[in-house]
Amino acid sequence: MDRRREVAEAKRLLTASRLLTLTGVGGVGKTRLALRVAARVRRAFTDGVWLVELAALQDRTLLEQTVADTVGLRDQSARSPREVVVDYLRDKQLLLVLDNCEHLVDRCGGLAADLLAVAPGLRILATSRHALSTLGEHVLAVPPLPLPDLAPERPRQPGTLVGNEAIRLFTERAVAVWPDFAITAGNHTTIARICRRLDGLPLAIELAAARLRVLSPEQILHRLDDRFRLLRAGCRAVLPRHRTLQAVVDWSYHLCSPLEQMLWARVSVFAGGFDLDAAEEVCAGDDIARDRVLDLVTGLVDKSILIRENQDHGHRVRYRLLDTIAHYGHDALKATGQEAVLRRRHRDYYLALAERGEAEWFGPTQLEVLARTRCEHANLRLALGFCLAVPGESENGLRLAAALHFYWHCGFLSEGRHWLDRALAMHVKPDRGWATALWINAHLAVLQGDAATAADMAEECRAWAQPRGEDNLLAYALFILGAAARFRDDLPRAQALLEDALARFEALGELNTTVIIAYVTLVGVAVLQGDLARADELCQQGLALSERHGEQWTRAYMLYALSFAEWTRREVALASAHAKDSLRAMHTFRDTFGTVLLVERLAWIAGTAGEGERAAVLLGVASMIWPLVGGQPLFGSRYYLAAREACERQARCALGDRAFQIAFDRGTALDLDQAVSYALGETPERATPATTTTDTTGTSLTRRERQVAELVAEGLSNKEIAARLVIAQRTAEGHVERVLAKLGFTKRTQLAAWIVEERKGRGR
């Protein structure tokens, strides 16, 4: 399905205007067309092409946060997400693809207007069932696929039988379920009639082709005719193409067994996909036995109702419903009167998942907890939104937002504040849950550089805890107050509060990630006050505790603190080794904030070691990363800012202004992976054509996608790739299409050439 005419027209309109919206009915192929257009034009955008997927987003106030997350912003500041996004994109030459805007039309239109007004290098490509109605918007209505002739012109030449795009799509999907299927002179007319009957709608054609597992083409056509006659009698007011898609989805629904229909409706409560455990926990019961869920999921996958996701999620397979299919399932669920029950089960499951993650975070499975939680971000948002929108559920919302404490620290401070602020505002009765959420929110505020607000919340927590003898909460409140004083450069007050908090934690036997972070904070205070002996003592205690429990994230921050102490005493080699060890862990956790702190530290270390050029490059790298985390670089601390200024003076003195600027600019030109590689002293990756290692969402090829790319380079067909990797041919096709889109290629030969060059580069 190449859509050459539509791709060419969309490219022309994107050149002529800065906002293009692809409109059309559900299932017409808007998203696929947008991705194809994005792949064709990506080389024109030096700052990349970014796909913002909005179908799963229910809370319209999180639109800007979702855009920020997509483009790699891990903003630490207390600014509004819209302000952050607008400011970041102001000078970027970038294409933003906003996919599935129809339920957020006003919000998307407003954001587009704000962005385009200040970012001259920005283009926006949106997909929606309705136009955004924004000034300067061009609209391209995406038509169905061209309808085939009912009889081939040259029936004896097989190559002419699949020239039509609709027939070609039917054939591709048919082969996925019936490998021996082929278009012949004998079946061509029937397939053409099916495609014409379906008005050339891609989703309808795919659903019909999936029926070849159990029906012949003639049976499919006959049953479609029956379904259309029934639908025409019942809803004449519906537009023809809407009627067509409704008929096919309705037909697909009625071809499912009653239990499959029930599961289809129930899984519509998920957002952004789900795994088998979630389906069993949320959807079993009331006529669906838990041990039947796997078989029912398999049946829905076989019928192309559920899509097995292509992305690499480790050892867990995930499934999703296409948007149109999900809407149908949601309507079916509402009709049963069970929506509220399923929403609560969904909430209960994700609350339990978050609280389990909170309990497991301080331990050796930390990276697994983080990966699992990231996979469920959309579902966690949905559960939080449910809690804060339904009367009587706000307490659960507070529990859920607080349980995600450590997840918010890993790049989602602003969103954490968003949910905690809302939940705290709704929780009118101060109790232990309220006080716990208060100090957690205060901790996020500290890291955002909002020390005054953090101190106010921590004081509220202390005022509640102290008279009630809640010593545990009191210790956390004191820690936050100490951290706030630290980032206000009030070192004596910070030391007193932090020492008090740590003594209380020890007396209570309290030990978790926050307690180790209290050690890290106090190390910084001790170093800045010249008490290196106390700093060393704290570092050894904190490292021993982290390593004893297999805690990797806080171990990285302890090493960051230790590198500060070693650098201060001019132990350059030790400081560098500790900083690099820390940086490796930060990058593994995708902790952008921790990464930029370490890059800064390594710049200072290089400056002290007399490595002026390296220091200049690293300062350039840091200047490239700081806008991604926002807030005040280096917490706005006058001590840290003075150290950076001294580093820059040393480098300029060693190199001269011109050479310094050249080296600095080299640092700003590296992407994040190359920057980390350079900071670690490894050979940075060789430059590849037009950011070919990043996709439309800014991420690298997954391990599976790399395997597929290598097999394409060997000349294997999609069918052969599927056989080699023991996956469905449709899955292989999806991988190939995604890899081509990621790398900005249109042909398999381009991909093969790129792989060959990559191999040569790795051999150098």
Stockholm file with secondary structure:
# STOCKHOLM 1.0

chainA/1-764         MDRRREVAEAKRLLTASRLLTLTGVGGVGKTRLALRVAARVRRAFTDGVWLVELAALQDRTLLEQTVADTVGLRDQSARSPREVVVDYLRDKQLLLVLDNCEHLVDRCGGLAADLLAVAPGLRILATSRHALSTLGEHVLAVPPLPLPDLAPERPRQPGTLVGNEAIRLFTERAVAVWPDFAITAGNHTTIARICRRLDGLPLAIELAAARLRVLSPEQILHRLDDRFRLLRAGCRAVLPRHRTLQAVVDWSYHLCSPLEQMLWARVSVFAGGFDLDAAEEVCAGDDIARDRVLDLVTGLVDKSILIRENQDHGHRVRYRLLDTIAHYGHDALKATGQEAVLRRRHRDYYLALAERGEAEWFGPTQLEVLARTRCEHANLRLALGFCLAVPGESENGLRLAAALHFYWHCGFLSEGRHWLDRALAMHVKPDRGWATALWINAHLAVLQGDAATAADMAEECRAWAQPRGEDNLLAYALFILGAAARFRDDLPRAQALLEDALARFEALGELNTTVIIAYVTLVGVAVLQGDLARADELCQQGLALSERHGEQWTRAYMLYALSFAEWTRREVALASAHAKDSLRAMHTFRDTFGTVLLVERLAWIAGTAGEGERAAVLLGVASMIWPLVGGQPLFGSRYYLAAREACERQARCALGDRAFQIAFDRGTALDLDQAVSYALGETPERATPATTTTDTTGTSLTRRERQVAELVAEGLSNKEIAARLVIAQRTAEGHVERVLAKLGFTKRTQLAAWIVEERKGRGR
#=GR chainA/1-764 SS CCCHHHHHHHHHHHHHCSEEEEECCTTSCHHHHHHHHHHHHGGGCTTCEEEEECTTCCCGGGHHHHHHHHTTCCCCSSSCHHHHHHHHHTTCCEEEEEECCGGGHHHHHHHHHHHHHHCTTEEEEEEESSCCCCTTEEEEECCCCCCCCSSCSSTTCGGGTTCSHHHHHHHHHHHHHCTTCCCCTTTHHHHHHHHHHTTTCHHHHHHHHHGGGTSCHHHHHHHHHHHHHHHHHHCTTSCHHHHHHHHHHHHHHHHSCHHHHHHHHHHTTCSSCEEHHHHHHHHCBTTBCGGGHHHHHHHHHHTTSEEECCSCCTTCCEEEECHHHHHHHHHHHHHHTCHHHHHHHHHHHHHHHHHHHHHHSSSTTHHHHHHHHHHTHHHHHHHHHHHHHSTTCHHHHHHHHHHTHHHHHTTCHHHHHHHHHHHHHHCCSCCHHHHHHHHHHHHHHHHTTCHHHHHHHHHHHHHHHGGGTCHHHHHHHHHHHHHHHHTTTCHHHHHHHHHHHHHHHHHHTCCSHHHHHHHHHHHHHHHHTTCHHHHHHHHHHHHHHHHHTTCHHHHHHHHHHHHHHHHHTTCHHHHHHHHHHHHHHHHHTTCHHHHHHHHHHHHHHHHHTTCHHHHHHHHHHHHHHHHHHCSCGGGGCHHHHHHHHHHHHHHHHHHCHHHHHHHHHHHHTSCHHHHHHHHTTSCCCCCCGGGTTCCTTSCCCCHHHHHHHHHHHTTCCHHHHHHHHTCCHHHHHHHHHHHHHHHTCSSHHHHHHHHHHHHHHHHC
#=GC SS_cons         CCCHHHHHHHHHHHHHCSEEEEECCTTSCHHHHHHHHHHHHGGGCTTCEEEEECTTCCCGGGHHHHHHHHTTCCCCSSSCHHHHHHHHHTTCCEEEEEECCGGGHHHHHHHHHHHHHHCTTEEEEEEESSCCCCTTEEEEECCCCCCCCSSCSSTTCGGGTTCSHHHHHHHHHHHHHCTTCCCCTTTHHHHHHHHHHTTTCHHHHHHHHHGGGTSCHHHHHHHHHHHHHHHHHHCTTSCHHHHHHHHHHHHHHHHSCHHHHHHHHHHTTCSSCEEHHHHHHHHCBTTBCGGGHHHHHHHHHHTTSEEECCSCCTTCCEEEECHHHHHHHHHHHHHHTCHHHHHHHHHHHHHHHHHHHHHHSSSTTHHHHHHHHHHTHHHHHHHHHHHHHSTTCHHHHHHHHHHTHHHHHTTCHHHHHHHHHHHHHHCCSCCHHHHHHHHHHHHHHHHTTCHHHHHHHHHHHHHHHGGGTCHHHHHHHHHHHHHHHHTTTCHHHHHHHHHHHHHHHHHHTCCSHHHHHHHHHHHHHHHHTTCHHHHHHHHHHHHHHHHHTTCHHHHHHHHHHHHHHHHHTTCHHHHHHHHHHHHHHHHHTTCHHHHHHHHHHHHHHHHHTTCHHHHHHHHHHHHHHHHHHCSCGGGGCHHHHHHHHHHHHHHHHHHCHHHHHHHHHHHHTSCHHHHHHHHTTSCCCCCCGGGTTCCTTSCCCCHHHHHHHHHHHTTCCHHHHHHHHTCCHHHHHHHHHHHHHHHTCSSHHHHHHHHHHHHHHHHC
//
